[in-house]
Structures are given as structure tokens and as C-alpha cells.
Amino acid sequence: MVTTAWPFIELDEAGVAFIQGTTTKVTEIVSCHLGYRWDADQIHRQLSGLSLAQIHAALGYYYEHQVVCDLQLRASEAESENLRSRFENSAVLEKLRGKPVT
């Protein structure tokens, strides 16, 4: 891990920003902020293992490095969609929805 000019933020070998000393990615915090429109206090209530200072640092880092972080978010979403489509079992889904499996 490489430290950055931002307190509490470090980069892994691939350039992904994490909260220092944790496994929490900056993009995970940003996903809560953008997806749910949560402010730092709301994120802190949900991710109580992080301090408000860490959350504010993550959001500040994001806005200073928004282009790179947005690319990482899109890549992560694409990978999730790829995995979901590869491993989704439509028969199980239909059964869970209460529909007869043909």
C-alpha cells in the first residue's frame, strides 16, 4: 500500500484507494453517497467501524480524483453484471418467484 496526500487514504498496487488500515474501498463509501444520497453522517451510521474523519477524507479524495474513481466504479459494476449473468440460475429465480419451472 502507498500512502497519499489525503489523510486516512492509501492506494494498493492497482491504484485502488482504500481507507488506511481497513479493507474498505473509497468507492464503497462513494457508492453509498451517490446511490443513496447519504451524507457523511448517514454513511457513518451505516459504516460505524469508520470514523467521520475517514469518511470525509474518502469523499474528498473522490471529488479530487473523480474521473479515476468513476472508472473504477463502472468497472466494478460491469464485473458484477458479468458475474451475475454468468452464474444466474433462471430456474431457481422462477421457483423463488413462485412460478412453475418448465
N, C-alpha and C positions, 0 to 999 in steps of 0.2 A: 504494500500500500504506500501511496505517496501522499504527503500532506499538501494542502493547498493554502492559498492566502486567506481563504474563508475559515474561521474557527469552526471546529467540530466536523469539518468535511475532509474526506480523503478519497483518493482515486485508486482503483485497483489497476492491474496490469492492462486491462482492456479500456481504461479511461472512464469507467463507470464510477460515479460519485456515490459514496456511502457516508452515513453518519459514523464518525470516528468511534472505533471500539464496538460497533454493532454490525449486524448483518442487514440493516435497514438501508435500502437504496433511497437516494434523494428522489428518484422518480416515483417511488411508492408514496412518499409524502405528497408529491405534486399531484399524483393521481387522485388522492383524497381532496386536495384543494380544488382541482379543476373539475373532477367528476361529480363531487357532492357539493361544491361551492362552499366548503368548510374554510373558516379562517383558522389561524394558528391555535386559538383556544379550543375550538371544536376538534381539531386534529389531536391536540394534546389529551383531550378527554378520551379519545378512541385509542390513541397510542401512548398510554400513560407511562410506558417504560422510557419514553424520550422526554427530555426537558423542553420547556418552551424555547429556551435559547437554541437548542439543537434544531427545533422545527423552524424557527425564524431563520437560522443560518441556511437550512435546506431550501427554504423558499427564496431567500436572497440569492443563493447560488443558482437556483433555477432561472430566475429572471436575468441574471447576468450571463448565463450560458444557455439561454432558452432554445436556440437552434439545435445545439447538440443534444440537449435533454429531450426535446420533442422528437428528434430522430430516434433516440433510444426508446422512447415510449411507443412510437409507431412500430419499431422492430419487435418489441416485446408483444404488442398486440397482434402483429402478423404471425409471430411464432405460436402464440396461444391459439389463434384461429386455425393454424395449420395442424397443431396437435389435436384440437377438438374435432376437426373434420376427419382426421386420420383414425381416431380412436372412438368416435361416437358410435354407439350401437343403437341403430334406429328401432330395432325390435324391443330393446329394453325401454327406450323412451316411450314407445307406443303403449307398452304394458303399464308403465308408470302413469300415463295419461288415461288409463282405463279403456283404451281402445283395443279391439281384438287384433292379434298379430296374424297376418296372413302369410 
